[in-house]
Amino acid sequence: MRIALVGPTYPYGGGVAQHTTALAHELAARGHSVVIESWSRQYPELLYPGRQRVVEPDLPIFADTRYDLAWNRPDSWWRVGRRLGDDADIVVPVLVTPWQAPAIATLVRAVHRRTPVVVVCHNVAPHERRVTDSVLTRLALARADGVLVHGDEERGRASLLTSATIRSAPLPLHLPGGIEGQGDRGPRATATQRRLLFFGLVRPYKGVDVLLRALAVGPSDVNLVVAGEFWGGVDATAALVDELGLGDRVELRPGYVDASDIAALFAEADALVLPYRHATATQNVALAHHHGLPVVATRAGTLPVEVQDGVDGLLCEPDDVKGLAAALDNLYRPGVLDRLRAGITTPDAGRRWDVYVDRLLGLASLP
């Protein structure tokens, strides 16, 4: 089967680009003929106040990749869509943000109606929302034959915006560097280092400010590393660290973390903390468990599904400083960290991808 994925890949960084790349490899491994139609310019710089492109690929590059789409070239949207209508048996646009809706809607309109279109929707509504978001997302999904989302909450949101068939599938593993590339990660930690880790793009919805306030009233001898790009700059976070008197306990490491540096970063920590105010799906729980780290997280999005409270991590309510501080206190009680480490099971990458691909292709074969 000829399948065209329309979405970001290397040299773009981040979870969505990793997912598109990994999905292409998984489909090709199952015998399909796959092409990625990616972006030479994904969206205006003002919409993403961070580093869009990375120097080294997070995952092995997919060979059959084209970069004919540009946010500021509407003619490219139509031209690529017409080509895919002739060349592909299934077209799979990847919706990252509502601002891409006009491009996706134009591309889908240009595809012949006999070619099934399945939209992979990472966020039905963006994390920082605007009044136009639902209108734009509805536009992107208007001509879709199917929509694949990554959680039951997202499925409910999408059902309000489209009459297309919607299915939900757990986000499969697409760990930076690949599963094989991270196989040699050494023995799992047994010593307590009194250090926590926040990893990934730092945005307001991810609650780093809540984590800092919880650290200030939680265990007084525990340190924190915050590693990743800072949405809009590091100054506001650095000012809060100073305000809370945490300068000697918090290390800010701004900048995109390359895949080759992840194993060493996780080896320095006792646990990964995900203090999200709200969420859809994330790879970070699987990434932490892959490196032998328990996860302290909030009950947001799919996190309560990914983290088993008291087994391989601890859960608390979103946007709750006292609740998160109590969870951090609990983490360092005698025996708790050892018990959570022992409760971690290795994520089953193959099974997750089998489910994901079956549901994706199932949407394309619906009458």
WOTA-V801811 format. One record per helix or strand of 2 or more residues. SS is the DSSP state (@ for helix, = for strand). FROM is the first residue (numbers start at 1). TO is the last residue. If there is no record, write none. Layout:
SS;FROM;TO + SS;FROM;TO
//
This chain:
=;2;6 + @;15;29 + =;33;41 + @;45;47 + =;65;70 + @;74;87 + =;90;95 + @;98;110 + =;116;121 + @;133;141 + =;146;149 + @;152;159 + =;165;168 + @;178;181 + =;195;199 + @;204;206 + @;208;217 + =;223;228 + @;235;243 + =;250;254 + @;259;267 + =;271;274 + @;284;290 + =;294;298 + @;303;306 + =;313;316 + @;321;331 + @;336;342 + @;349;364
//
